[in-house]
Amino acid sequence: MFIRIKQVKGNSYFYLMESQGVEGKPHPVPKTIAYLGNQKAAISRLKASDYPAKDKLLSQVRAATPSVGKNQGKRGRPKQNPPA
């Protein structure tokens, strides 16, 4: 099991994934086990769960720093600086 992070409009969302082979093929195909939500929700859901290697998964979520772009994580257009 591993954590996948998707960035949507400057926000991070976490998914619990598992790799599994398909029809005996050697290359694994990732499968989504659970949607965990944003960082705060993901930490609370992992703490309440009984997934194997829960501590490793929690450390991966905690280590992910939220990315903040020009928009500071808000929707819409970035604020323009007034002309000087």
C-alpha positions in Angstrom: 0.0 0.0 0.0 1.1 3.5 -0.7 -0.2 7.1 -0.7 -0.8 9.0 -3.9 -1.2 12.8 -3.8 -3.2 14.7 -6.4 -2.9 18.4 -6.7 -6.2 20.2 -7.7 -6.2 24.0 -7.9 -3.4 24.3 -5.3 -4.9 21.8 -2.8 -3.5 18.4 -2.0 -5.8 15.3 -1.9 -4.7 11.9 -0.7 -5.6 8.4 -1.9 -4.7 5.1 -0.5 -3.4 2.9 -3.3 -2.4 -0.7 -3.8 -0.4 -2.3 -6.6 -1.6 -5.6 -8.0 -0.8 -7.7 -11.0 -3.4 -8.3 -13.6 -3.8 -11.7 -15.1 -0.4 -12.8 -13.9 1.4 -10.0 -15.8 4.6 -8.9 -14.2 3.9 -5.1 -14.2 1.7 -4.0 -11.3 -1.4 -1.9 -11.8 -2.3 0.6 -9.1 -5.8 0.3 -7.6 -7.5 2.9 -5.4 -8.4 1.4 -2.0 -9.8 4.6 -0.4 -10.1 8.3 -0.9 -8.7 10.0 2.2 -9.4 13.7 1.5 -7.2 16.6 2.4 -4.2 16.4 4.7 -6.2 16.9 7.9 -8.9 14.4 7.0 -6.3 11.9 5.7 -4.5 11.9 9.0 -7.6 11.4 11.1 -8.9 8.6 8.8 -5.5 6.8 8.9 -5.4 7.1 12.7 -8.8 5.5 13.0 -8.1 2.7 10.5 -6.5 -0.7 10.9 -4.5 -0.7 7.6 -1.2 -2.6 7.7 1.8 -0.3 8.0 -0.4 2.5 9.2 2.5 4.3 10.8 4.4 4.4 7.5 1.3 5.8 5.7 0.8 8.4 8.4 4.4 9.6 8.1 4.0 9.9 4.3 0.9 12.1 4.7 2.5 14.3 7.4 5.6 14.8 5.3 3.6 16.1 2.3 3.7 19.9 2.5 0.8 21.7 0.9 1.8 23.4 -2.3 0.8 27.1 -2.5 1.0 28.8 -5.8 0.4 32.4 -6.9 -3.2 32.1 -5.7 -2.4 31.0 -2.1 -4.7 28.0 -2.6 -7.8 30.1 -3.3 -10.0 29.8 -6.3 -10.3 32.3 -9.1 -7.7 34.6 -10.5 -4.6 35.7 -8.6 -4.7 39.2 -7.2 -3.0 41.8 -9.4 -0.6 44.2 -7.8 -1.9 47.8 -8.3 0.2 49.9 -10.7 2.8 52.0 -9.0 
